[in-house]
Amino acid sequence: MSAPTGARRGRRPGTPDTRAAILGSARDLFAAHGFGGTTIRAVATAAGVDASLVHHYFGTKDDLFLAALDIPVDPREVIAPALAGGPDGAGERFLRVFLSVWDDPDLRPGLLAVVRGAMDPSAHRLLSEGFLPVVIEPIGVALGIDDPGHRMPLVASQVIGLILLRYAFEVEPLASMSAERVVATYAPTIQRYLTGPLP
């Protein structure tokens, strides 16, 4: 997102350095305190700006969180078409969208950088208390499935495992599987986590 033009608010001018300071402070606070334990006001204070300037640049706390992760695509926008058909068949639709993003050679380096950063022990709260409630659990809510707080972490376990083995560690045969074979292998399990009976 490019810096807005026009009048600036806050104690410091709206320069790229100010934006970087906000993002740096947000990353540190989200990693240290989780999503729930971090406020826009705390980020603003750490960055030395007014809270209104944080909202001006980044909008909501959800938007700030995703910007702080520096993900090359907004996962909420990418996944939206897969949600349109409702819960039936959502596992396959979700997986096809996921693979189309991760198999894109222009996007993969940036995505891998995010994954490697999240694997740092000091940053584990970015996943458990940030990405899951901001991105993953709302998928289940949007689909209208029962108990998304229980089901969506199970979906995430499959997706994260797929990311690590196929893309980060390039473990065979998964790394060289065609997208169709990955879908055929994983989609039934993801669909069961979404809508099937659970133990």
N, C-alpha and C positions, 0 to 999 in steps of 0.2 A: 504494500500500500504506500503510495507516495505521500509526502507531507502536504497537507492542505496549504492553500495560498490565502492571502488576505490577512485580516487582523488576527493577532495572536493574543492568547490569554495566558496567565501564569506569571511566575516571578522571573522566568528566564525566557529568552526569545525562542521561537519555534524553529530551531535549526535542526539539521540531521543529527547533530551531537546530542541535542535534547531528546530526540526520539530514541536514539541509541541508549541514552542514560535510563530512560523509562523502561525500555526492554530489558536492559541488564539488571535493573533493580527488580523487575517483575520475575525474571528467571530465578534470581537468587531467592526471592521470597516464596515463590511457588515451590521451589525445590526444598526449602527449609521448613515451610509451614503447611504445605499442601494447598489445594485450591480453596477449601473451606476456611482455612486459617489465614488467608491473604485477602486484604481489602485494597480497593483502589486508593484509598487515602494513605495506606501504608506504603504502597508503591510510589505514590506521588511524593511523600515525605522522604523516602530513601533516595529518590531521584532529584530532589530539590526543586520540585515544581508544584503548582496547584493541582488538586484533583480534577478540576475542570479541564485542564490541559490534557490529562490522561484520557478523559472521555472524548475530548475533541479529536485526538489522534486515533484512538482505538475503539471507541464505542463502549460496549459492555465488558464486564469482567471476562466472560466467555471469549469474546473477541481478543482481548488482551492476552489471555492465556495461550490461545492458538498462535498469535503473533509472536509471543515469547518463545514458543517452541520452534519457530522459524520453519514450519512445514511448508513445502513448496506449493501445496494446494490446500484449499479449505475442505476438510473431509466432510463437513456438513453439506456443502453444495454438491460435492461429488456423489455422495451416497443418496441424495434426494430422489433421483429417478428410480432407484431400486426400491424405494419405500412406497411408490405410487400404487403398486399392485396389491397392497395389503400383505398379510402374513403368509398366505399360501404361495409357495414358490420363492419366498423372499431369500432363503438361503442361497439358492442358485443365482438370483439376480445380484445379491450383495457380493457374492464371490466373483462374479464376472466383472463388476465394477472395480472391485479391489484389484484383480489381476490386470485390468486394463491400465490402471494407474501404476502399479509396481513394475509391470513389464515395459513401461515407457522409458527408454534409455535417457531421455532428457530429465525425467523426474526422479529416477532411482537414486542418483548420488545424493541429492538433497534429502530424500526420505531415509536413506541409510545413515546419513549424518545425524538425523533426529533419533533414530533407533539406537545408535551407538552412544549418543548423549544420555538417553534414558536408561541405558544399561549401567551407567555409573551409579555405584551404591548411594552416593549422596543425592542422587536425583530420582530415587525410586518413587517418591511421592508425586512426581509429575505424572506418572502413569496411574498409580493406585488412587490418588485423590484428585487428579486433574483430568486426564484423558478419558478415563472410564466414566465419570459422572457428566463430563461436558459433551462428549461425543458418542460413546458407546451406549450408555444406558438410554439416552434420548431416542436412539434408533428403535429400541424395543417399545418405548412409549408411543412413538409415532406409528409403529405397526399395530399397536393395540393388543400386544400379547399380554398374557397374565404374568405377573411377578417378574417384570423386566430387571429388577434389581438383583434377582437370582440368576435369571437366564442369560443376561447379556455378558456377565463375566465369563460364563462357560463358552459363549461364542468367541469372546476375546481370547480365551486360552488357545483355541484352534487357530485364530488369525495370527496371534503373536508367534505361536510355534511355526506357522507357515512362513512368516516373515524371516524369522531367525534361520531356519533350515534351508529355505529356498533361496533367499536373497543375501542374508548377512554371512552365513557360513558356507553356502553353496554346496550343501550335502546332497550327494547323489543317492537314488535316482531323482529325488525331488527337484533338484536344481534344473535338470534338463527336461522335465516332464512338459508336455504340451499343456496349454491352458485348458483345453477340453478335458484332458485326463485329470488335471488337478480339480476341476469342477466336479467331474464324476466321482472322484475320491472323497472330496471334502464336503460337498454340498449336502448330501444326506445327513451327515452328522450335525452340520450347522443348523439344518432345518429341524432336526429332532430337538436340539437345544432351544430353538425358537418356539416350537409349537407342540412338540411331542411330549409324551409322559416322561417324567423324571423320577428317579428313585426317591 
